[in-house]
Amino acid sequence: MQWTRFGTVAAAAYLAGGRVADARRVVAGGTAASAARGAHGHSAALLRLEAEILLAEGDTGSARSRAEQALAAALELGALPEIGHCHRVLAQVAPSSEHAPAARRIFGELGMAFWGARV
């Protein structure tokens, strides 16, 4: 599981391809496997991907809640790229104006132009 980052790579690929049900299945498996192994370093990404799945399914309220949980976990870990991704998702679901600029700033500082352009 660690080679696929507890399913986060596959889930992101499925989401990019519009295969939301497959992404949900992989995230559920990755969440269970990371919990069983105590691999808490993947919790932020798994929560954020779950938020993206919920958003794709049209459940904005639940997506926002999961994205906020993901951001808290990412901040606790100090994982800047994941913090940026959490802000990117929150910019889509939260009325606050802080998330889009925060995501752009983080992606800019890290040289992640691809993601910065998608905020």
N, C-alpha and C positions, 0 to 999 in steps of 0.2 A: 504493500500500500504506500510506503513512503516514496517509491519511485514515481508514482503518479500524483504525489502530494495529496494522498487520501482522496483521490477522485476529483480534485479540483481542476486538473488539466482536462480530463474528459468532460466534466460538467460544463466548463467554459466553452469547449468545442461544440458540445451539443446545443448549448444556448445560442452560440453564434450561427449554428445551422438551423435554428428554429425548432429543435427537437426537445421541447420543454419537458415532456414526460420522461424521456431518457435522462435528461439532466437531473430531474427530481429523484429518479431511482439511484443515480450515481451519488448524489449529495447525501441521500439517506444512508447509503452503504458507507460512504466515507465518514459521515458523522458517527455512526455506530462503531466503525473500526478505530477511529481516532480516540473516541471515548474509552474503548476497551484497552487501548494501548497507552492511554495517558498522554497522547500527542496533542497537547493543548495549543501548540504553535500553529495548528491548522484551523482552529476554531473560528478565527475572524474571517478567513476566506470562505469557509463552508457556510457561515451565517450570511455573509454578503452574497454568495451565490444563491442561497435560499431566497434572499430578498429579491434578487434579479428574477428568479423563477416566479415568485409571487407577483412581481410587477408584470411579467409576461402574461400571467394568468388574469391580470386585471384587478388583483387584490392590493390596492395601493396602501390601505391602512396597515395591513399585516406586513407588507413590504417595508414600510417605513419603520415599523417596530423592529423587524429583523435587522435592517440596515443600521439602526441606532445601536442595537446589541453588538453588531459586527464592528462598528466604529469604536465602541468602548473596549472590546477585546483587542482590536488593533492598536489602540492607544496604550493599553496595558503592556502589550508586547513591544511597542516602539517600532512597529513595522511600517515604515513610511510609504512604500508602494501600496500596501493594503489600506492604509489610512486614506490615501488619495482615491483609491477605488471606492471606499465607503462613502467619502464625500461626493464622488461622482454619482453614485446611486441615490444618495440623499438629495442631491440637487434635482433629481427627477421627481421625487415624491414629497419633499418638504417645502413649505412656503418660505423658509428662511433664505435670505440672500447670501449667507455665509458659506454655503457648501460648494457652489460652483467656483468661486474665487480660490477657496482653499484647495480644491482638487487641482485647478490649473497651476497654482503656485507649487504644489508638491510635485506634480508631473514635470513642470518646467525645471525645478531644481534637480530632479533626477534624470533629466534628459529624455523623458518619456513623451516625446512629441505626438506619437500616435494616439495615446490616451488623452493628452491635453487637448487635442483637436476635437475630441468626442465629448467634451464636457458641455 
